[in-house]
Amino acid sequence: MIHFYFHPTPNPAKVALFLEEAGLAYEVVPVDTRKGEQHARGFRAINPNGKVPAVIDTDGPGGVEARIFDSNAILIYLAEKTGRFGGTAANRPELLSWFFFIATGLGPFSGQAVHFQNAAPEKVAYAINRYRREAERHYEVLDRHLEGRPYILGDDYSIADMSAWGWLDRANFVRPGEDDPLADFPNLRALFHRVNDRPAAARARLVGTDHAFKKEMDEESRRALFPSNYPATEAV
């Protein structure tokens, strides 16, 4: 059984998509990050970094319980566990290259673009320009690669596509003010809709909807989500 520590944000969404695609049995454990539940001692024992997602696999390697945190590590672990969506021996170098391009580039720059345009208390023009344009540059690189390809590996649907889907779903926050934020990147837009139209994606979107996560962005939420902005004794 997979115990899936979840909040409805892009990185947990990627893992939800994999779990639904693979048909793995899992239990959702809500972690309300706007209430600071990710900083509780019990959760820190699962993810010392205090972020979601994380999983505990009660049937880990050799039947021993395994703890995995970081969405990218989780996707690789689950692909290896199931033998699905992890590419082939021939295309694994390509898979890993694009997977980490998303993990270390498209995802983080998108996250910072969202933060400085939507969450930061001050609109810092340099930061907004820097992160939005870098997110868009990563869009361009992946869009060019996808020319003539239905998926990042060509015909093979993989964890790289799932990872991209999680962040492209937030394109309207990365590029606010655009009627269609992916219109300038037609191949990327096609990839997003190709993944988003899969039945597993519809099921993944339902994960956690039976839990009332906090929606308000008040001082408690800011301290919980951005603790490094505060002195250590005041953060949470």
C-alpha positions, 0 to 999 in steps of 0.5 A, spaced: 500 500 500 502 506 498 501 512 503 501 518 499 502 525 502 498 530 498 496 537 497 493 540 491 499 543 488 503 541 481 508 536 484 503 532 488 499 532 482 504 529 478 505 523 483 497 522 483 497 522 475 502 516 475 498 512 481 492 513 477 495 511 470 499 505 474 492 503 478 496 502 484 493 501 491 494 508 495 491 512 500 491 519 500 494 523 507 492 530 506 497 535 508 494 542 509 500 546 507 497 553 508 496 551 515 503 549 516 502 541 517 508 540 513 512 542 519 509 537 524 514 533 527 511 527 524 511 529 517 518 531 518 520 524 519 517 522 513 520 528 509 525 532 513 525 538 507 517 539 510 514 539 503 509 535 499 509 530 496 512 524 500 510 517 500 511 511 504 510 504 500 509 499 505 511 494 500 518 497 498 524 493 496 524 486 499 518 487 502 521 492 507 517 499 508 520 505 504 520 512 505 520 516 498 520 524 498 521 529 492 516 528 487 521 526 482 524 521 486 517 518 487 516 518 480 523 514 478 521 510 484 514 508 482 516 507 475 522 502 477 517 499 482 512 497 476 516 497 470 512 502 467 513 509 464 520 509 465 522 508 458 526 503 455 534 501 455 535 505 449 531 511 450 532 512 458 538 517 457 533 521 453 528 520 458 533 522 464 535 528 460 528 531 459 526 529 466 531 533 469 530 538 465 523 539 467 525 537 475 531 542 475 529 548 470 521 548 467 518 546 474 523 551 479 522 557 474 515 556 473 514 556 481 518 562 482 514 566 476 508 564 479 510 566 486 513 573 484 507 575 480 502 572 484 504 571 491 510 576 493 507 582 497 511 586 493 512 586 485 519 586 484 520 588 476 527 584 476 524 578 479 518 577 475 522 579 468 527 574 470 523 568 472 517 569 467 522 569 461 526 563 464 520 559 464 518 561 457 525 559 455 524 552 458 517 552 454 521 554 448 526 549 448 521 543 450 516 546 444 522 545 439 523 538 441 516 536 441 515 538 434 513 532 430 513 528 437 506 526 440 510 525 447 517 527 449 520 520 448 516 520 441 511 515 441 512 512 448 508 516 454 513 517 460 514 520 467 517 526 463 510 527 460 507 526 467 512 531 470 511 536 464 503 536 465 503 538 473 507 544 471 503 546 465 497 546 468 499 552 472 501 556 465 496 561 466 499 563 473 506 563 470 503 567 464 498 571 467 494 576 462 494 571 456 488 568 454 491 562 452 498 561 456 500 556 451 498 558 445 505 561 443 508 554 444 503 549 440 507 543 441 507 544 448 500 545 448 498 539 444 502 535 449 499 538 455 492 536 452 494 529 450 496 528 457 490 532 460 485 528 456 487 521 458 482 518 463 487 517 469 488 525 469 481 526 470 481 521 476 488 525 478 484 531 478 479 528 483 484 526 488 484 530 495 477 533 493 474 530 499 478 534 503 477 541 505 484 544 504 485 551 507 484 556 501 486 563 505 492 566 504 493 570 510 499 571 515 499 564 518 499 561 510 505 566 508 509 563 514 507 556 513 509 556 506 515 561 506 518 560 512 525 562 510 522 569 509 522 570 517 527 569 522 527 562 524 524 563 531 518 566 528 517 562 521 511 557 524 
